[in-house]
Amino acid sequence: MRKRSVGINVRVSVTEKKKVTMLARKCGLSLSEYLRQRALGYEPGGHPPTEVFDVLDKIDEIAESCSVRDGAAINAQTDRMRDLLIGGN
């Protein structure tokens, strides 16, 4: 495990801190980890809100009331959307 023992202090405005904190939260990262990744050239990906997945789950429920063939096609599409949203293959 890496030991991080050296700090870097950066001054920002209140507005800048709010914006960077929000961006870190959208990526599911701490502020420190977000800034570390950005400084090292990585571009952290954001995570869609849970409501997006709730909608896809609801579509899957609707698919269950369709014919087997249509339901399978709908489920395949919602699975594809989930993969696109979370970076799957």
C-alpha positions in Angstrom: 0.0 0.0 0.0 1.2 3.5 -0.9 2.0 5.9 1.9 1.1 9.5 1.1 2.9 11.7 3.6 3.5 14.9 1.7 0.8 17.6 1.3 0.3 20.2 -1.4 -1.7 23.3 -0.4 -3.6 25.1 -3.1 -5.7 28.3 -2.5 -9.0 28.5 -4.3 -12.1 30.7 -4.0 -15.2 29.5 -2.1 -17.0 29.1 -5.5 -14.1 27.1 -7.0 -14.0 24.8 -3.9 -17.8 24.1 -4.2 -17.4 23.3 -7.9 -14.5 21.0 -7.5 -16.2 19.3 -4.5 -19.3 18.8 -6.6 -17.3 17.3 -9.4 -15.5 14.9 -7.0 -18.8 13.8 -5.5 -20.3 13.2 -9.0 -17.3 10.8 -9.6 -17.7 9.1 -6.3 -14.3 10.3 -5.1 -13.0 12.2 -2.2 -11.8 15.7 -2.9 -8.2 14.7 -2.4 -8.5 11.6 -4.7 -10.3 13.7 -7.4 -7.6 16.4 -7.3 -4.8 13.7 -7.3 -6.2 12.0 -10.3 -6.7 15.2 -12.2 -3.2 16.4 -11.4 -1.7 13.2 -12.6 -3.6 13.4 -16.0 -6.5 11.0 -15.3 -10.0 12.0 -16.1 -12.3 10.4 -13.5 -15.7 9.4 -14.8 -18.9 10.4 -13.3 -21.6 8.1 -12.0 -25.1 8.5 -13.2 -27.7 9.2 -10.5 -29.4 6.2 -9.0 -32.7 7.4 -10.5 -31.4 6.4 -13.9 -31.0 2.8 -12.8 -34.4 3.0 -11.1 -35.9 3.8 -14.5 -34.1 1.0 -16.2 -35.3 -1.4 -13.5 -38.9 -0.2 -14.1 -38.4 -0.8 -17.8 -37.3 -4.4 -17.0 -40.5 -4.8 -14.9 -42.6 -3.7 -17.9 -40.7 -6.1 -20.1 -41.9 -9.0 -17.8 -45.5 -8.3 -18.8 -44.6 -8.5 -22.6 -44.3 -11.6 -24.7 -41.2 -13.7 -24.0 -39.5 -12.5 -27.3 -40.3 -8.8 -26.8 -39.4 -9.0 -23.1 -36.1 -10.5 -23.9 -35.4 -7.8 -26.5 -36.3 -5.1 -24.0 -34.2 -6.6 -21.3 -31.2 -6.9 -23.7 -31.5 -3.2 -24.5 -31.7 -2.1 -20.8 -28.7 -4.3 -20.1 -26.8 -2.5 -22.9 -27.8 0.9 -21.5 -26.6 -0.1 -18.0 -23.2 -1.2 -19.5 -22.9 2.1 -21.3 -23.7 4.0 -18.1 -21.2 2.2 -15.9 -18.5 1.6 -18.5 -19.1 -2.1 -19.2 -18.4 -3.9 -22.4 
